[in-house]
Amino acid sequence: MDMQNKDLSYYKLRLQELLNTSFPEKAHDVQFINQRSSWAANAYEGAFMAGNPAVQCDEIAQHILFEGLYFSRFDTIFQVVCNEFDSRMADEELRPFSLKMLSVCSEVFTNYKLTDDFAYSADFDQLYTELTGTIAIWIEENGLQ
């Protein structure tokens, strides 16, 4: 039982780290974090009990833990802000500004099917362009505060 609790806390920490970095909108969703971590720990244990090697068990658990979390809206906005608007603000302002733009740009994302591999699709360039325009218009209307 101790081993499972250790696994559960390991998965919670891994997931929390990803959410803090790339999915700030989910970073405080305790139910989501607990559920995903539990599923991952149970999947690892089940795969291990079925005789799979530890490496394969970990791959199975990671897949469950991070499912649907490979394409990040925040990371995409942060990329646009860093690439297109970095000369307008100090480095320490880039992340807080990107966090603010997450809600400003939310409607742009509704026009796209955001799968885990969306960043490698043909539509990504169009999304990037739309985000750049949306952020530029917002800055024009509101300034950088």
Rosetta blueprint (number, residue, H / E / L):
1 M L
2 D H
3 M H
4 Q H
5 N H
6 K H
7 D H
8 L H
9 S H
10 Y H
11 Y H
12 K H
13 L H
14 R H
15 L H
16 Q H
17 E H
18 L H
19 L H
20 N H
21 T H
22 S H
23 F L
24 P L
25 E L
26 K L
27 A L
28 H L
29 D L
30 V H
31 Q H
32 F H
33 I H
34 N H
35 Q H
36 R H
37 S H
38 S H
39 W H
40 A H
41 A H
42 N H
43 A H
44 Y H
45 E H
46 G H
47 A H
48 F H
49 M H
50 A L
51 G L
52 N L
53 P L
54 A H
55 V H
56 Q H
57 C H
58 D H
59 E H
60 I H
61 A H
62 Q H
63 H H
64 I H
65 L H
66 F H
67 E L
68 G L
69 L L
70 Y L
71 F L
72 S L
73 R H
74 F H
75 D H
76 T H
77 I H
78 F H
79 Q H
80 V H
81 V H
82 C H
83 N H
84 E H
85 F L
86 D H
87 S H
88 R H
89 M L
90 A L
91 D H
92 E H
93 E H
94 L H
95 R H
96 P H
97 F H
98 S H
99 L H
100 K H
101 M H
102 L H
103 S H
104 V H
105 C L
106 S H
107 E H
108 V H
109 F H
110 T L
111 N L
112 Y L
113 K L
114 L L
115 T L
116 D L
117 D L
118 F H
119 A H
120 Y H
121 S L
122 A L
123 D H
124 F H
125 D H
126 Q H
127 L H
128 Y H
129 T H
130 E H
131 L H
132 T H
133 G H
134 T H
135 I H
136 A H
137 I H
138 W H
139 I H
140 E H
141 E H
142 N H
143 G L
144 L L
145 Q L
